[in-house]
Amino acid sequence: MEQYIVSSNSALELKLVRKSSDINDPKAAFYPDMTYQIFGNMEKIFGYKDLVVKMYYTACSLKLYININYSSKVDSEKFGMNPDNIMEKLKDYITPNFYTNIDVFEKCLEDEPKFKPYGTQLDQFILNHNEGDKKFEVYVIEDENTQFKEYFDQLQTFVLWYIDSSNTIDFDDTKWKIFILYEIFKNENGDTCYTPVGYSTIYEYYAYPDKIRPRISQMLILPPFQRKGLCAKLLNSVYKHYATKSDVIDITVESPNDEFQLVRDFVDVTNFHNLKTFDEEKFKKLHYQEMVKEFKNLYKINQKQVRRVIEIILLKITNRQNTDEYEKYKKFVKARLNWPFQKKPTKLMLAMPAEEVEKIQKADSIVKLEDLDIEYNELEPSYDKVIKRLEVSIAV
């Protein structure tokens, strides 16, 4: 039966179709990183040989075409097992109004120039890559309407494939704000078109008495546009939007994965370096209070992230060949790592003889030191990645 079991990660073929030739161009395809939320923890589809589930979107308006193709299907009567109902599994996550006729879908490409971004333009920039200069714009959507909801329902389907344990957002809650990054390109007729390349969802939590604390929930750059610095650009646009709002205390992030934390660290360290008050010599002596004040005021960065930024910059300017200087830096970081371990004596310990309490504290201290060493040794390589990327960006 193994010949009828395929990986759902490789069976799903996704495309953002800009022109007719993309439909049959294998180079235009990209694939999910994960599919367990729809096809189960094993990420397998049963019952088909040579299965390809084509999910093609028009690049701008995100109209969807679905085609399920295979060379043969399992004989239910012979084996007593039915093949997986793929459309049944997908139906709760996709629009009911999708196309199954490729010619009708292709015809939709003619209307793509009519699509215009929703919301308010927040930012624009040009990036230079191997393909030449490319123009991008960021829009913030704060007042959703029915048309936008239908459009965004299509776009946020992608989080299922690329963000672990992801959920779609509840549009009935007005505290959700959405930032969408578009690439502007010319189609084959020379018409201007907007294709979404990524987006971020922000939830604006209430902070007593009359403030808000925005939390970044999701931030996704679609695979065809990754590794180009676009996530950093989108994050900076979010900062720009909230920087001028007097009711914003600071910006937090909901359970950032390692990859996003790396981007966040890079953006924040870069912005800190660009402060008017930044002075490396003062910073090395830990006289950075004025810099931190300007940094928080400009970018609304929360204190926990500010501390990470300080540690990364200090590592960058620390001479690791100098044992004393390097050890001093490690102690500085471990002092912060030790904060969660610090605890007051329990009632039971207060009732113990002093020598027993001393033994317990000594044993705890040994365990803490070992834990701190492990935690520090995991932290430094991630800081080094940020420093390396920072040096590359400065060199460019």
C-alpha positions as CSV (number, residue, x, y, z in Angstrom):
1,M,0.0,0.0,0.0
2,E,3.0,2.3,0.3
3,Q,2.7,3.3,-3.3
4,Y,-0.6,5.0,-2.4
5,I,0.9,7.1,0.4
6,V,2.4,10.4,-0.4
7,S,3.8,13.4,1.6
8,S,1.2,16.1,1.7
9,N,4.1,18.6,1.9
10,S,5.4,17.6,-1.5
11,A,1.9,16.9,-3.0
12,L,0.6,20.4,-2.6
13,E,1.9,22.7,-5.4
14,L,1.4,26.4,-4.8
15,K,1.8,29.2,-7.3
16,L,1.3,33.0,-7.5
17,V,0.5,33.3,-11.2
18,R,1.4,36.6,-12.8
19,K,1.3,35.5,-16.4
20,S,-0.1,32.6,-18.4
21,S,3.3,31.0,-18.8
22,D,3.6,30.6,-15.0
23,I,0.8,28.0,-15.1
24,N,3.0,25.4,-16.7
25,D,6.4,26.7,-15.4
26,P,7.8,24.4,-12.7
27,K,10.1,27.2,-11.5
28,A,7.0,29.3,-10.4
29,A,6.0,26.6,-7.9
30,F,6.6,26.5,-4.2
31,Y,5.7,24.0,-1.5
32,P,4.5,24.0,2.1
33,D,6.8,23.6,5.1
34,M,4.1,21.9,7.1
35,T,0.6,20.6,6.4
36,Y,-0.3,18.8,9.7
37,Q,-3.2,21.1,10.6
38,I,-5.1,19.8,7.6
39,F,-3.6,16.4,6.8
40,G,-2.7,15.2,10.2
41,N,0.5,14.8,12.2
42,M,2.0,12.3,9.8
43,E,1.5,14.8,6.9
44,K,0.5,12.0,4.6
45,I,-2.3,11.6,2.0
46,F,-3.5,8.1,1.3
47,G,-5.1,6.6,-1.8
48,Y,-3.3,8.2,-4.8
49,K,-0.3,7.5,-6.9
50,D,1.8,10.4,-8.3
51,L,-0.5,12.9,-6.6
52,V,-0.3,16.6,-7.3
53,V,-2.7,19.0,-5.6
54,K,-2.4,22.2,-7.6
55,M,-3.4,25.4,-5.7
56,Y,-2.8,28.3,-8.0
57,Y,-3.6,31.9,-7.1
58,T,-3.7,34.9,-9.4
59,A,-0.8,37.0,-8.1
60,C,-2.8,40.1,-7.3
61,S,-6.4,39.4,-6.5
62,L,-5.7,35.9,-5.2
63,K,-8.4,34.1,-7.1
64,L,-7.9,30.4,-6.6
65,Y,-7.7,27.4,-9.0
66,I,-7.6,23.9,-7.6
67,N,-6.8,20.7,-9.5
68,I,-6.2,17.2,-8.0
69,N,-4.1,15.1,-10.4
70,Y,-2.9,11.5,-10.0
71,S,-2.0,8.5,-12.2
72,S,-4.1,6.0,-10.3
73,K,-6.3,5.7,-7.2
74,V,-6.6,2.9,-4.7
75,D,-9.3,0.3,-5.4
76,S,-11.7,0.6,-2.5
77,E,-13.5,-2.6,-3.1
78,K,-10.3,-4.6,-3.5
79,F,-8.5,-3.2,-0.4
80,G,-11.4,-2.2,1.7
81,M,-10.0,1.3,2.3
82,N,-11.2,4.6,0.8
83,P,-8.7,7.2,-0.4
84,D,-8.5,10.4,1.6
85,N,-11.1,13.0,0.6
86,I,-8.7,15.9,-0.1
87,M,-11.4,18.5,-0.9
88,E,-13.2,17.6,2.3
89,K,-10.0,18.3,4.3
90,L,-9.4,21.6,2.5
91,K,-12.9,23.0,2.5
92,D,-12.8,24.8,5.9
93,Y,-9.6,26.7,4.9
94,I,-10.3,27.8,1.4
95,T,-12.9,30.0,-0.4
96,P,-15.9,28.1,-1.7
97,N,-15.6,30.2,-4.9
98,F,-12.6,28.6,-6.5
99,Y,-12.0,27.6,-10.1
100,T,-11.6,24.1,-11.5
101,N,-11.3,25.1,-15.1
102,I,-7.8,26.3,-16.0
103,D,-9.0,28.3,-19.0
104,V,-11.4,30.3,-16.9
105,F,-8.7,30.8,-14.3
106,E,-6.3,32.0,-16.9
107,K,-8.9,34.5,-18.2
108,C,-8.9,36.1,-14.7
109,L,-5.3,37.3,-15.3
110,E,-6.7,40.0,-17.7
111,D,-8.4,41.7,-14.7
112,E,-5.4,41.7,-12.4
113,P,-4.3,45.4,-13.1
114,K,-7.7,46.4,-11.7
115,F,-6.8,45.2,-8.2
116,K,-5.6,48.0,-5.9
117,P,-4.4,47.5,-2.3
118,Y,-6.8,47.9,0.6
119,G,-6.1,50.3,3.5
120,T,-3.7,53.2,3.7
121,Q,-0.2,53.4,2.2
122,L,2.3,53.5,5.1
123,D,5.6,53.0,3.4
124,Q,7.4,52.5,0.1
125,F,11.0,51.5,-0.8
126,I,13.1,50.1,-3.6
127,L,15.3,47.0,-3.3
128,N,18.0,46.1,-5.8
129,H,18.5,42.4,-6.5
130,N,19.9,40.3,-9.3
131,E,16.7,40.9,-11.3
132,G,17.1,44.7,-11.0
133,D,15.3,47.3,-8.9
134,K,12.0,46.3,-7.5
135,K,9.5,48.6,-5.9
136,F,7.5,47.7,-2.7
137,E,4.8,49.4,-0.7
138,V,3.3,48.7,2.7
139,Y,-0.4,49.3,3.5
140,V,-2.1,49.2,7.0
141,I,-5.7,48.1,7.2
142,E,-7.4,49.3,10.3
143,D,-11.1,49.3,9.1
144,E,-11.9,46.1,7.4
145,N,-14.8,45.7,5.0
146,T,-16.5,42.6,3.5
147,Q,-14.3,42.7,0.3
148,F,-11.1,42.9,2.3
149,K,-12.2,40.1,4.6
150,E,-12.7,37.8,1.6
151,Y,-9.4,38.8,0.1
152,F,-7.5,38.4,3.4
153,D,-9.1,35.0,4.0
154,Q,-7.3,33.9,0.9
155,L,-4.0,35.5,1.9
156,Q,-4.0,34.2,5.5
157,T,-4.4,30.6,4.3
158,F,-0.7,30.6,3.7
159,V,0.0,30.7,7.5
160,L,-1.2,27.1,7.7
161,W,1.7,26.1,5.5
162,Y,4.5,28.2,7.0
163,I,3.8,29.2,10.7
164,D,3.7,26.5,13.3
165,S,0.5,26.2,15.3
166,S,-1.0,29.1,13.4
167,N,-4.6,30.4,13.6
168,T,-6.6,32.7,11.3
169,I,-7.6,35.9,13.0
170,D,-11.1,36.9,14.1
171,F,-12.3,39.8,12.1
172,D,-15.1,40.6,14.5
173,D,-12.4,41.9,17.0
174,T,-11.6,45.4,16.0
175,K,-8.3,45.4,17.9
176,W,-6.7,43.4,15.0
177,K,-4.6,45.5,12.6
178,I,-3.1,44.2,9.4
179,F,0.0,45.3,7.5
180,I,0.4,44.0,3.9
181,L,3.6,44.3,1.9
182,Y,3.2,44.5,-1.9
183,E,5.6,44.3,-4.8
184,I,4.7,46.5,-7.7
185,F,5.4,45.0,-11.1
186,K,4.5,45.5,-14.8
187,N,2.6,42.7,-16.5
188,E,3.1,41.7,-20.1
189,N,1.0,44.5,-21.3
190,G,2.9,47.1,-19.3
191,D,0.1,47.6,-16.7
192,T,1.0,48.3,-13.1
193,C,0.1,45.4,-10.7
194,Y,0.3,44.8,-7.0
195,T,1.2,41.4,-5.7
196,P,1.2,40.6,-1.9
197,V,4.6,39.3,-0.8
198,G,3.9,39.1,2.9
199,Y,1.9,40.5,5.8
200,S,1.8,41.0,9.6
201,T,-1.1,40.8,12.0
202,I,-1.0,43.0,15.2
203,Y,-3.3,42.9,18.2
204,E,-3.6,46.1,20.1
205,Y,-4.0,45.1,23.8
206,Y,-5.4,47.6,26.3
207,A,-3.0,49.0,28.8
208,Y,-4.3,50.8,31.8
209,P,-5.5,53.5,32.0
210,D,-5.7,54.8,28.5
211,K,-2.9,53.2,26.5
212,I,-2.4,50.3,24.2
213,R,0.4,47.7,23.8
214,P,0.5,46.3,20.2
215,R,1.6,42.7,20.0
216,I,2.9,41.2,16.7
217,S,1.0,38.0,16.3
218,Q,2.2,36.8,12.9
219,M,4.7,38.0,10.3
220,L,5.0,36.0,7.1
221,I,7.0,36.6,3.9
222,L,5.9,34.2,1.2
223,P,8.6,31.7,-0.1
224,P,9.1,33.3,-3.5
225,F,10.2,36.5,-1.8
226,Q,12.2,35.3,1.2
227,R,15.9,35.9,1.8
228,K,15.7,39.4,0.4
229,G,15.5,41.4,3.6
230,L,11.7,42.0,3.2
231,C,10.8,40.8,6.7
232,A,13.1,43.5,8.1
233,K,11.5,46.1,5.9
234,L,8.0,45.1,7.0
235,L,8.9,45.1,10.7
236,N,10.4,48.6,10.3
237,S,7.1,49.7,8.7
238,V,5.2,48.5,11.7
239,Y,7.6,50.5,14.0
240,K,7.0,53.5,11.8
241,H,3.3,53.2,12.1
242,Y,3.3,53.1,15.9
243,A,6.2,55.4,16.6
244,T,4.0,58.6,16.3
245,K,1.1,57.3,18.4
246,S,1.2,58.8,21.9
247,D,-1.0,56.1,23.3
248,V,1.4,53.2,22.5
249,I,3.5,52.1,25.5
250,D,5.7,49.5,23.6
251,I,5.5,46.8,21.0
252,T,5.8,43.1,21.9
253,V,5.9,39.9,20.0
254,E,3.8,36.8,20.6
255,S,6.0,33.6,20.9
256,P,8.7,34.6,18.3
257,N,10.4,31.6,16.6
258,D,14.1,31.6,16.2
259,E,14.0,32.9,12.6
260,F,11.8,35.9,13.4
261,Q,13.8,36.7,16.5
262,L,16.9,36.8,14.4
263,V,15.3,39.4,12.0
264,R,13.9,41.3,15.0
265,D,17.3,41.5,16.7
266,F,18.9,42.6,13.4
267,V,16.4,45.4,12.8
268,D,16.6,46.6,16.4
269,V,20.4,46.6,16.6
270,T,20.6,48.4,13.2
271,N,18.2,51.0,14.4
272,F,20.1,51.5,17.6
273,H,23.3,52.0,15.7
274,N,21.6,54.7,13.7
275,L,20.6,56.7,16.7
276,K,21.8,60.3,16.9
277,T,23.0,59.7,20.4
278,F,24.8,56.4,19.7
279,D,28.4,56.5,20.9
280,E,30.4,53.3,20.9
281,E,32.9,54.5,23.6
282,K,30.1,55.5,26.0
283,F,28.3,52.3,25.2
284,K,31.3,50.2,26.1
285,K,31.5,51.8,29.5
286,L,27.7,51.0,29.9
287,H,26.8,54.7,29.7
288,Y,23.9,54.0,27.3
289,Q,21.0,55.5,29.3
290,E,20.5,58.4,26.9
291,M,20.7,56.1,23.9
292,V,18.1,53.7,25.3
293,K,15.8,56.7,26.0
294,E,16.0,57.8,22.4
295,F,15.6,54.2,21.2
296,K,12.4,53.6,23.2
297,N,10.9,56.9,22.2
298,L,11.6,56.4,18.5
299,Y,10.7,52.7,18.1
300,K,8.5,51.8,21.1
301,I,10.7,48.7,21.9
302,N,9.9,46.9,25.1
303,Q,12.5,46.6,27.9
304,K,13.1,42.9,27.5
305,Q,14.1,43.4,23.8
306,V,16.1,46.5,24.7
307,R,18.2,44.4,26.9
308,R,18.9,41.9,24.1
309,V,19.9,44.8,21.8
310,I,22.4,46.0,24.5
311,E,23.9,42.6,24.9
312,I,24.3,42.1,21.1
313,I,26.0,45.4,20.7
314,L,28.3,44.8,23.7
315,L,29.3,41.4,22.3
316,K,30.1,43.1,18.9
317,I,32.5,45.6,20.6
318,T,33.9,43.1,23.1
319,N,37.5,41.9,22.5
320,R,37.0,38.1,23.0
321,Q,40.8,37.6,22.8
322,N,41.0,39.6,26.1
323,T,40.0,37.0,28.7
324,D,39.1,39.6,31.4
325,E,37.0,41.7,29.0
326,Y,35.2,38.6,27.6
327,E,34.5,37.2,31.1
328,K,33.1,40.6,32.2
329,Y,30.7,40.5,29.3
330,K,29.6,36.9,30.1
331,K,28.9,38.0,33.7
332,F,26.8,40.9,32.4
333,V,24.6,38.6,30.3
334,K,24.4,35.9,32.9
335,A,23.2,38.4,35.5
336,R,20.1,39.0,33.3
337,L,19.7,35.2,32.7
338,N,19.8,34.7,36.4
339,W,16.8,36.9,37.1
340,P,14.1,34.1,36.7
341,F,16.1,31.9,39.2
342,Q,16.2,34.4,42.0
343,K,13.6,33.6,44.6
344,K,12.9,34.5,48.2
345,P,13.3,31.8,51.0
346,T,10.2,29.7,51.5
347,K,8.4,29.4,54.8
348,L,9.9,25.9,55.1
349,M,13.4,27.2,54.6
350,L,12.8,29.9,57.2
351,A,12.0,27.2,59.8
352,M,15.2,25.2,59.0
353,P,18.5,25.5,60.8
354,A,20.9,28.0,59.1
355,E,23.4,25.3,58.1
356,E,20.6,23.3,56.3
357,V,19.5,26.4,54.4
358,E,23.1,27.1,53.5
359,K,23.5,23.6,52.0
360,I,20.3,23.9,50.0
361,Q,21.4,27.3,48.7
362,K,24.8,26.1,47.8
363,A,23.4,23.1,45.9
364,D,20.9,25.4,44.1
365,S,23.8,27.7,43.2
366,I,25.7,24.9,41.5
367,V,22.7,23.9,39.5
368,K,22.0,27.6,38.6
369,L,25.6,28.1,37.4
370,E,25.3,25.0,35.2
371,D,22.0,26.1,33.8
372,L,23.3,29.6,33.2
373,D,26.3,28.3,31.3
374,I,24.1,26.2,29.1
375,E,21.7,29.0,28.4
376,Y,24.6,31.5,27.7
377,N,26.3,29.0,25.3
378,E,23.0,28.7,23.4
379,L,22.5,32.5,23.3
380,E,25.9,33.6,22.0
381,P,25.7,31.9,18.6
382,S,22.4,33.5,17.9
383,Y,23.9,36.9,18.8
384,D,26.8,36.2,16.4
385,K,24.4,35.6,13.6
386,V,22.9,39.1,14.1
387,I,26.4,40.6,14.3
388,K,27.5,38.8,11.1
389,R,24.4,40.0,9.2
390,L,24.9,43.5,10.6
391,E,28.6,43.6,9.3
392,V,27.4,42.4,5.9
393,S,24.7,45.1,5.7
394,I,27.3,47.8,6.7
395,A,29.7,46.5,4.1
396,V,27.0,46.7,1.4
